[in-house]
């Protein structure tokens, strides 16, 4: 028994002991641990990591909502655009996790570090391009999204700052992905907790001008977010280059390797495309909703933030599945990889089934914490109830799509997203909202229907087993 395994066995007494062990981190071989324990040790910090991200999303909209429906609309419309940045960041992170995890599973730690280094170079280049476009185009983006002149004037600074600080978004995802691929989920969790903890503390100070801070209104939320993420990135890089995890980052690992960069881009291409398809669809949905005014946008924005509050932790479970698939395929254990995925699917279904029940029953009370305007409240309740009604399908699809990504098969989720979001969700949302009396409710229904189809197609493709033969 290794020294790390001995420490784990001594501290794993009961549930709380298991949690302490998971949060402490350490160098463990997830290809040899019992599957149930491997899932728990990876999932606990990943779920807590995403829980903090979802808590920040709620805190952010809670403070901004005090400024009125127009301010909420600014956040909702900008977030729809920022999701394009998230798509790129998550796509790069997906590729990096798959490449690092596969080599960690093979025991090739130096090669894993090299791929992490190439991912950082690609992330830097992409971030600079996004920042330049965002700063130049910021004032026009909200108008293009359908905002009124008043909303655009209020939110242009918010949009410019968030897009201008895109490096913090990309690197927060990317550094976390490197650690997750290596199996150092606890370090990735701490980086995000630090980032979003700072966000939550700074939000009211910069929005309302508490103490010595200037009162910046909705722009203050963007400043707080960018500063908080920057602090989280600094911590993650300090951990990475201080060699405090399983990866040993050296100057050699940072040396540009054209062949490795091409491989990162090839795998990332599918990851970016699958998220671009999903997020561009989301932009269209927000644009369709904008036709019905700020109250409809605000209600959907609040509902989605509440949905994210539970889907992000569920995504943490999906990330655990991705790491286990990548490492076990690297160790030539495809059957063990598949067993881990189905176990995570089961956990995720139970979790989201409970949450869906709470949301459907308690929607008026929950949304009431974030809105008092009757129209905003009405749309928020409808969005929360209708979307969470499909939560079991969300749970299945989320884990299986991440399992494909963990195997490095990023193009299968891309194809599924194309069918479900562009060929199904957008046309259905347009027909139901514009050509029936449902209005914005049709958009909410289209989200539930399309996400359910994602789960069904992912289930079918995963059972075929072609993901086991992906080469990365």
Number of C-alpha atoms within 10 A of each C-alpha: 7 9 9 14 15 10 13 20 14 11 15 15 13 8 9 11 15 19 17 17 22 24 21 15 19 20 15 18 17 22 23 12 13 11 18 12 13 20 21 18 27 26 26 23 29 30 23 21 25 25 24 22 22 22 19 24 20 21 20 23 21 19 19 27 22 17 14 15 22 24 22 28 30 28 27 24 28 23 20 23 21 20 19 21 26 21 22 25 28 26 28 29 31 31 35 35 34 36 33 33 35 30 24 28 27 16 15 14 19 18 17 29 26 26 26 31 25 24 29 20 14 16 21 15 11 17 22 15 13 17 20 15 13 22 18 13 15 22 19 15 20 24 17 12 19 18 24 16 11 10 20 26 15 19 28 22 20 24 29 24 21 27 28 22 24 28 26 26 24 26 27 27 24 28 27 29 30 32 27 29 34 33 32 28 31 26 27 26 26 20 25 27 22 19 29 28 19 21 26 21 14 20 28 22 20 23 24 20 15 13 9 8 14 13 16 17 23 29 25 25 27 27 21 25 25 25 18 24 28 22 19 27 26 17 20 27 16 12 18 23 14 13 13 14 20 19 26 17 22 16 10 11 18 17 12 16 14 10 10 18 17 13 18 24 20 16 24 27 19 24 28 27 21 25 24 23 21 21 22 19 21 21 21 18 24 25 18 22 28 21 16 13 15 24 24 26 31 31 32 30 26 30 29 21 23 25 22 20 20 21 24 21 26 27 23 25 30 30 31 31 32 31 34 34 35 34 32 27 28 25 20 16 17 20 12 17 25 20 15 23 23 16 14 24 22 14 14 25 19 13 17 24 17 12 17 22 15 14 22 18 11 15 21 17 12 19 23 17 11 23 21 14 13 12 14 24 27 20 23 29 23 21 30 27 23 23 24 27 21 20 27 22 22 25 28 26 24 24 30 26 29 26 32 26 31 32 33 32 25 29 20 22 26 22 15 21 28 21 17 24 25 18 12 18 27 21 13 20 26 20 15 19 24 17 11 11 10 14 20 27 20 23 27 26 23 25 25 20 21 24 24 20 21 24 22 14 20 22 16 10 17 17 10 9 11 12 22 21 12 12 13 18
